[in-house]
Amino acid sequence: MSNSDGAVTPDVSGFYDAATSTITYVVADPKTNRAAVIDSVLDYNPHAARTSTRSADRVLTYVSERGLGIDWHLETHAHADHLSAAVYLKEKLGGRIAIGEHITKVQDTFKNIFNAESQFIPDGRQFDHLFRDNESFKIGTLTARVIHTPGHTPACVTYLIGNSAFVGDTLFMPDYGTARCDFPGGNAHTLYRSIRRLLELPVETKLYMCHDYPPGGRAPMWQSTVAEEREKNIHVHDGISEEAFVTMRTNRDKSLDMPVLLLPSVQVNMRAGYLPPAENNGIHYLKIPINQF
């Protein structure tokens, strides 16, 4: 299917995880039933330090019921608020795990913070593919393009698939605003420029968010458009200058607590979703660096 200007409309289904406010997407080519999974969730209970696959199994059920074949497990960045289920889903469904090439900057930073094992090499080899800015790839007959959109982290990317852009944590719904920039390697100036790059896409482009934190008690929502963001985004609508945005974002970030799952998430996600290797007793451990954040 294509819209009036010829841009293909992929078949998009979102799966909302209330525990982490994350939306996982299955993006399918309606012509071939080939598909990609974007930003999957491996459930993690921080009180018991236990993982489960409840959220990922919802995706498995959907893929099976629809008869989809999975080509890609796409990460928009190394998430700091949930663990990736890409490894689990790849084992069940096949496909390749991919992320932007600047993940190496994140790996290099956090390898030191977590004092990772010597076998952990921060060159992105843990992933099946590292995307360059503007690189194109296929999902069935759909053409997808990668847009490097750093600022929240150095490695953030947006996946433009037909007339739909999957923006990760770069943007949120208009009534919530934009992503924080105070993680290692984050930069509010850079985020503003990344957002303006996205808002130069055709105004009818659909924008799919990785998270929604509903203000005012509204129901969760995760799809907007370039036109809506340009008109209504409370942080970065048309007319907001870079300096005004940076001042707002910097002050706002100072008031925010670190995400509850930051430490477990990054240790796993910088490894493409693999747990740190088991120690000589067969147990996997996650580290808690003291006074580092």
KAPE-V373464 format. One record per residue. RES is the residue in one small letter. SS is DSSP state (h for helix, s for strand, l for the rest). D_LAST is the distance of its C-alpha to the last C-alpha in Angstrom with 1 decimal. Layout:
{{RES	SS	D_LAST} {RES	SS	D_LAST}}
//
This chain:
{{m	l	47.2} {s	s	46.6} {n	l	46.5} {s	l	48.8} {d	l	47.3} {g	l	47.3} {a	l	43.6} {v	s	43.3} {t	l	41.8} {p	l	39.9} {d	s	40.0} {v	s	36.5} {s	s	35.4} {g	s	32.1} {f	s	30.7} {y	s	28.3} {d	s	25.9} {a	l	25.4} {a	l	22.6} {t	l	20.2} {s	l	22.3} {t	s	22.9} {i	s	26.2} {t	s	27.6} {y	s	30.6} {v	s	33.7} {v	s	35.5} {a	s	39.0} {d	l	42.0} {p	l	44.8} {k	l	47.4} {t	l	46.2} {n	l	43.8} {r	s	41.3} {a	s	37.7} {a	s	34.0} {v	s	31.1} {i	s	28.1} {d	l	24.6} {s	l	25.6} {v	l	23.8} {l	s	23.7} {d	s	23.3} {y	s	20.8} {n	s	21.0} {p	l	17.8} {h	l	19.9} {a	l	22.4} {a	l	20.4} {r	s	23.3} {t	s	24.0} {s	s	27.0} {t	l	28.8} {r	h	30.0} {s	h	28.6} {a	h	29.6} {d	h	33.0} {r	h	33.7} {v	h	33.4} {l	h	35.6} {t	h	38.2} {y	h	38.3} {v	h	38.7} {s	h	41.4} {e	h	43.3} {r	h	43.3} {g	l	44.4} {l	l	41.6} {g	s	40.9} {i	s	37.3} {d	s	36.9} {w	s	33.1} {h	s	29.7} {l	s	27.8} {e	l	24.0} {t	l	23.0} {h	l	19.6} {a	l	17.0} {h	l	16.1} {a	l	12.7} {d	l	14.7} {h	l	17.5} {l	s	19.0} {s	l	21.8} {a	l	25.3} {a	h	26.8} {v	h	27.8} {y	h	29.5} {l	h	31.3} {k	h	32.3} {e	h	33.9} {k	h	35.8} {l	h	36.7} {g	l	36.6} {g	l	35.2} {r	s	32.7} {i	s	28.9} {a	s	27.8} {i	s	24.9} {g	s	24.7} {e	l	25.2} {h	l	22.0} {i	h	20.1} {t	h	20.5} {k	h	18.0} {v	h	15.3} {q	h	16.7} {d	h	16.8} {t	h	13.1} {f	h	11.9} {k	h	14.9} {n	h	13.5} {i	h	10.0} {f	l	12.0} {n	l	15.0} {a	l	17.2} {e	l	20.9} {s	l	23.2} {q	l	25.0} {f	l	22.2} {i	l	23.3} {p	l	21.1} {d	l	24.2} {g	l	24.2} {r	l	27.0} {q	l	25.4} {f	l	26.6} {d	l	30.3} {h	s	30.2} {l	s	28.0} {f	s	29.2} {r	l	29.9} {d	l	30.0} {n	l	33.3} {e	l	34.1} {s	s	36.5} {f	s	37.0} {k	s	39.2} {i	s	38.9} {g	l	42.5} {t	l	44.3} {l	s	41.3} {t	s	39.9} {a	s	36.2} {r	s	34.3} {v	s	30.8} {i	s	29.2} {h	s	26.1} {t	l	24.0} {p	l	20.7} {g	l	18.3} {h	l	16.0} {t	l	15.4} {p	l	17.8} {a	l	19.6} {c	l	20.6} {v	s	24.4} {t	s	27.0} {y	s	30.0} {l	s	33.2} {i	s	35.8} {g	l	39.1} {n	l	38.6} {s	s	35.2} {a	s	31.8} {f	s	28.7} {v	l	25.9} {g	l	22.8} {d	l	20.0} {t	l	21.6} {l	s	23.8} {f	l	24.3} {m	l	27.5} {p	l	29.0} {d	l	28.4} {y	l	24.6} {g	l	23.9} {t	s	21.3} {a	l	17.9} {r	l	14.6} {c	l	13.8} {d	l	10.2} {f	l	8.9} {p	l	9.5} {g	l	13.2} {g	l	13.8} {n	l	16.4} {a	h	18.4} {h	h	21.6} {t	h	21.5} {l	h	21.0} {y	h	23.9} {r	h	26.1} {s	h	25.4} {i	h	26.3} {r	h	29.4} {r	h	30.4} {l	h	30.3} {l	l	32.2} {e	l	34.9} {l	l	35.8} {p	l	39.0} {v	l	38.7} {e	l	39.7} {t	l	37.0} {k	s	35.2} {l	s	31.4} {y	s	29.7} {m	l	26.1} {c	l	23.7} {h	s	22.5} {d	l	24.1} {y	l	22.8} {p	l	26.3} {p	h	26.6} {g	h	29.5} {g	h	30.2} {r	l	31.7} {a	l	32.0} {p	l	29.4} {m	l	30.5} {w	l	29.4} {q	s	32.1} {s	s	32.8} {t	s	34.7} {v	h	34.2} {a	h	36.8} {e	h	35.0} {e	h	31.6} {r	h	33.4} {e	h	35.3} {k	h	32.9} {n	l	29.2} {i	l	27.9} {h	l	25.4} {v	l	27.3} {h	l	31.0} {d	l	33.6} {g	l	33.9} {i	l	30.2} {s	l	29.6} {e	h	26.7} {e	h	25.9} {a	h	26.2} {f	h	23.9} {v	h	21.2} {t	h	21.5} {m	h	21.3} {r	h	18.4} {t	h	16.3} {n	h	17.2} {r	h	16.7} {d	h	13.2} {k	h	12.3} {s	l	13.8} {l	l	12.1} {d	l	10.0} {m	l	7.9} {p	l	10.8} {v	l	12.0} {l	l	12.8} {l	h	10.0} {l	h	9.8} {p	h	13.6} {s	h	14.4} {v	h	13.1} {q	h	14.5} {v	h	17.8} {n	h	18.0} {m	l	17.6} {r	l	20.6} {a	l	22.6} {g	l	22.3} {y	l	23.4} {l	l	21.7} {p	l	20.8} {p	l	24.1} {a	l	25.7} {e	l	26.0} {n	l	29.4} {n	l	29.8} {g	l	29.4} {i	l	26.2} {h	l	23.1} {y	l	19.7} {l	l	16.2} {k	l	13.6} {i	l	10.6} {p	l	8.5} {i	l	8.0} {n	l	5.7} {q	l	3.8} {f	l	0.0}}
//
